[in-house]
């Protein structure tokens, strides 16, 4: 309901239990990963080459989420790249227009995702990789919500309220189940390092997290998880 555009209804803006639902973020990530895997399989069955099948998979995921996390990545890149101080960075991140840093960040992230998927040996491997990356990316969001305060008093991160430890721990444990998939240990390590890097940068530059930062962490973790599959 929060992380996708699947027809499941909408959360109330002031729902008290929003923060308690963070345990389900990796479940939503698994659903988005499976949607991408199904699109890859369908494209491959039609005879499309791996590169086009990978593009179809990523496009299906973007449609499923409405580009939620990609938008956060672009806004965060613009804010941190163009803002000289905390206040200016936060103001840029709220601007609906996209700048050079945002375009570059999106191009790099999409390139990593498409390139990694097209290099995997077949639709089955691509589906498992998308499943793992989807779970780990949303696990990164859960982790940052637990350890970082909101950078501003309003916005998505603040609206979730203090995230309880038990639901957050359960969410991260569910995300870590991706390690049991083929080469999942590499993907878990890559996603964790990427999430730590984004979290440290957000804490240092912004003093906490925002909805855009959470989207950037998800994208960074997902890209790192996919890239890590190829590290020997």
C-alpha positions, -999 to +999 in steps of 0.1 A: +000+000+000+029+024+007+058+012-014+039+001-046+010+011-068-006-023-066-044-020-062-044-027-024-059+006-012-041+035+004-027+043+038-043+071+058-020+101+060-020+100+099-023+062+104-007+055+137+005+021+127+025+032+097+058+028+115+048-006+128+045-019+092+082-016+083+086-054+089+066-059+056+089-037+034+110-067+023+078-085+014+068-056-008+103-057-023+099-094-030+066-088-048+082-061-070+112-084-077+089-112-088+070-087-111+103-078-127+113-115-130+080-123-147+085-095-172+120-108-179+107-143-184+079-131-207+103-110-228+127-139-231+099-163-242+090-138-270+126-142-282+139-108-272+176-106-264+188-104-228+193-066-229+157-059-240+144-085-215+163-067-188+149-034-198+114-049-197+120-062-162+132-028-149+103-011-166+078-034-150+093-027-116+091+011-122+055+007-132+048-013-100+063+013-077+055+044-097+092+053-097+090+060-060+126+050-052+140+063-084+125+097-076+141+097-042+175+088-057+173+117-082+162+142-055+189+131-031+216+133-057+205+168-066+203+179-030+237+165-019+254+175-052+241+210-054+234+220-018+263+237+000+248+234+034+220+213+051+192+239+046+200+243+009+203+206+003+169+199+019+153+228-001+167+213-034+154+179-025+119+193-022+121+209-056+101+188-081+125+197-109+153+173-117+189+185-121+221+173-136+231+152-106+197+136-105+198+127-142+233+112-138+223+092-107+193+077-125+213+069-156+240+051-136+215+032-114+194+021-144+225+011-163+237-011-134+204-028-131+199-035-168+235-044-173+236-069-144+203-085-154+213-089-190+245-106-180+228-133-159+224-168-173+188-169-182+153-158-169+155-181-138+187-165-125+174-130-133+142-137-113+161-149-083+184-119-085+155-095-087+139-112-058+170-109-036+177-073-047+141-062-040+141-077-005+175-062+003+167-028-010+137-025+012+156-040+041+180-010+037+150+013+041+140-004+073+175-002+087+179+035+081+145+042+096+156+024+127+190+041+132+186+076+118+163+104+130+142+124+105+161+153+090+130+175+090+099+176+112+076+168+083+077+145+053+076+107+048+103+098+073+089+119+100+053+107+093+063+071+101+070+082+137+095+064+159+100+030+143+096+002+169+126-021+173+107-054+170+090-047+136+123-032+122+143-062+134+118-085+118+120-066+086+157-068+084+157-105+093+132-111+064+155-091+040+185-112+052+167-144+040+179-133+005+213-146+016+200-182+012+194-176-025+222-185-050+251-161-043+228-143-019+256-138+006+274-115-018+242-096-025+236-091+012+271-078+018+269-054-012+235-041-001+246-036+035+277-016+025+257+006+001+230+013+028+257+021+053+273+045+028+241+063+021+231+064+058+265+079+067+263+105+040+227+115+050+237+118+087+268+138+079+252+162+054+215+163+065+216+152+101+191+124+094+170+108+068+141+118+046+118+100+022+141+109-006+171+095+012+152+063+019+146+059-019+183+066-026+193+039-001+169+014-017+183+021-051+219+020-039+214-013-021+196-028-050+223-018-075+251-030-051+233-064-046+231-070-083+266-059-090+280-080-061+266-112-079+295-108-103+323-103-078+346-134-077 
